[in-house]
């Protein structure tokens, strides 16, 4: 399925996200692919903050706010309840940010993966706790400035969530980017057809937190793949597949310099960042 072939109906609209929000693109596209019967679960974070504004709900399908640490646990309960009632056409999908996935929600996610629950978990990764003021998360990249790493930027590499998920022996996991929507859509379609725990980690730039223009979201997301900073890959049947070879690795430094969060970066840090992104 290509972008032009997607359902024309909208299931996530009228939200209050910032202009150019990569996370809202990730959620909108996923629900258009998975469909109206999807039951969405969201923890505290950007998408719940912008999507559940009483009296306006931005979701056309059933959607629930979960405790910050419990996205996957709530998904487990909903899936079990639907199964007990004999409802088999309502897939349970979770949308959580990087902090709600790699930090606060990691224990619940690990438990759901270990149990083999029939859920699709999607992490929209904007690389910091953006909703609460741009604080560092476990998925903030090396060298990026946040309000809690303000001087020389973050001094730790991102957690490798794909490797962590794959270590649970899941049937399917994939990384994606809102800069390559056809690839993201293909992975969503594949994940939707598989039973068991599935995980998609989608790169979702945040203009507010990254210091980029609101019309650069898709371009920056595509460029991150092209320079080799965000690999597109799949884990299936115990095997890894790389979906796209970086076409412009020589432009990595220029890509980083386009984002104000890397304003303290210098050429001495470049090799360190290259190594951290592998």
N, C-alpha and C positions, 0 to 999 in steps of 0.2 A: 504494500500500500504506500503510495506517495502522498505528499501533502494535498495535492489537488484532488485526490480520491477520498479524502476523509469525509465523515459525516458533517453536513453543513450546519447541523444544530449545535448550539452552544450549551454546555453544561456547567461552565464556570465563567460568570460574566457579572458586570456591575460591581466588581470588588473595589477595594480602596487601596490597592497596591500602588507603590511609587511608579512614576513613569519609567518605562524600560525595564521593569522587574523581570528577571530571568526565571524566578521561581513560579510566577504566575503563568508564564509561557509553558513551563514544564507540566503544571497541573492541568491547564486548559487542554493541551495536546493529549495528555494521557487519558483524560475523561472522554474526549472525542473518539479515541481509539477503543477504549474498554466499553463505553456505552452507558446508556441511561440506567441500567440495572446495577451498576457498580455501587457498592456501599463504601464511602470514603471515610477514613479515620485520620484526624489531624491532631497533633499535640499543640501545646502552646508554641507559638512561633509566628513567622510572618504570614503564612497562608491562613492560619486560623484567625489572626488579628485582623486581616483585611477581608476575610470571607464571611465572618459571622458578626455583622454589625446590626444589632437589633434596631429596627424591625426588618432589616433587609438581609436576606440570606443569599450569598452569591452562588450557591450550589443548586442545580436543578435536580440532582439525584440525592438520595439519602446521604447525609454527612454528619459525623459526630466529632466533637472535640474530646480528646483524651487528656489525662494528666500528662505532664511533660515527659515523665519517665516511662510511660506505659503504653505508647503507641502500639507496639507489637502485641502486648498482653490484651489490650482491648480488641484488637483485630482477631486474636485467638478466640476470645469469647463470642464475638459476633459470628465468626465462621462456624463455631460449634453450635450456636443457637439456630442459625439458618439450616445447617445440616440436620439438626434434630427435628426441625419442622418440615424436612423434605424439600427445602428450597435449594435448587442446584444452579439456578441461572442468575445469581446475584453475587458476582465476584467481590471479595473484600480487598480493598487497596488502601495502603497507607501512604501519606505524604508527610514527610518530616524533614526538617532542615538538618544542616550538618551538626549543630550542637545537640539537637534532639535525637540524632542517630548515633554519632560517634562518641558522644560523651554521656549525656543524661539518659538516653534511651538504649544504650548498648547492651545492658544486662537483659532487658526484656526482649530485645531483638535476638540476642544469642539464644535465649530460651526457646523462642518460637522456631528458630531455624533448627535447633537441636531436636525439637519435638516433631519436626516435619510437617508443621501446620500448612494448610492449603491457603496461603496468603501471598499477595504481591506487595512488596514494600518498596517504595520509591523515595530515595533521598534526593532532594533538590539542594545542591551544594553551592551556597553563596559564600562559603569560606569564612564565616564569622557569625556571631550572635547579632544579626542585623536588627532584629525587632526591638532589642533592648538597649541599643546604643553602640553597636559595632565593637563588641568585645571578642577577644581571641577565643576560638574553639579548637578542638583537637584536629580540625581539618583546615585551619588557617595555614597557608603555605609559608615556607621559609622566606623571611625578608619582608613580609607584608606588615604594614603598620595598622594597628587597631587602637582603640582607646585604652586598652590594657597592655599594649606593647608599643608605646608612642615614640620612643627615641630612635632605636636602630631596627625596629621591626621585629617580628617573631623570629626566635632563634631555634625553633624546632621544625622538623619536616612534618608534613601531613601524615596522619595515620593512614595506613593502606587498608581502607575498608573493603576493597575487593578481595584482598588476600584473607582478611579476617572472615568474611562471609564464606569464601571458598573453602576455608579450613573446616567448615561445618558440613561439607559434603553435599551442598544444595544441588538440586537438579539444574538450576539456571541462575546465573548472575551476569550482569553486563554494565559497562559504563557507557554513557551517552553524553551528548552536548546539545543545548538548544541552538547551537550554530550549525548542526547537521541534523535537521529534523527528519529527513528520510531515514537515516540510520536509527534515530530514536524511535520512530514509528514502527520500523521493522522489528526492533527489539521488544517493543510493547506488544505487538501482535504475537510474536513468538512466546513471550512470557505468559500472555493471556491463555494460550493453548496448552500450557504445561500444568500439571497438578503438583502440589507440594509447595514448599517455600521458594519464592523467587524474589530476586533483588535487582533493582536498577538504580544506578548512581549517576545522576545527571548534573552536568556542569551548568550552573545557572548564575551568570554575573549579576551583581547588584550595583547599579550606577551610584547610588547613595554612598555605599560603603567602600566602593573601589575607586571612586574619583574618576569616573568616565562619563561621557555625555549620554543622555538618555536614549539617543538613537544609535549607540554603538554596541548595544548588548549582544546582538546576534553576531556582529562582526568580530567582537572580542572573543566570543565563545567559539567561533570557527577558527580564529587565529591561534587560540590556545592549543587546539588539536594540531594545526599545521606546523607549529614550531616545536611540537613534541612535549609540551607541558602537560597535556591531558590526553593520555592514550585511550583510544576507543578499542575495547576488547570485550570478549565474552568468555565465560566459564560454563562449559556444558559437558556432561558425562565425564567429569574429571579432567577435561582438556581445556587449555587456553587457546584462544584465537585472537589475533590482532586484526582489527577490521580496517585500519587505515594507517599507512606509513606516513610519518611527518614529511611534508613537502618543502618546508622552509625552516629547518632547524637553525640556520644561520641568523634568523631574525628574532631569536628569543629575547635578546636584550632590548631591542626596540619595542617588542610586544609588552614587556614589563614596564618600560618607561612611559608607556601611554596611560598607565594607571597611577594616580596620585598616591595610592597606598604603598607603592614601591619607590617613593621619592628619595629615600635614604640609600637606595641601592647603588652600588658601584661595581666596576668590572671585576674587582677582587672576589665579589660574592657570586659571580656568574657560574663558575665551575661547581661551586657548592650547590647552587640551585639546580643546575643540570643534573647532578648526581642524585639529588633528592627527588627529582621528578621521574626517575627511571623505575 
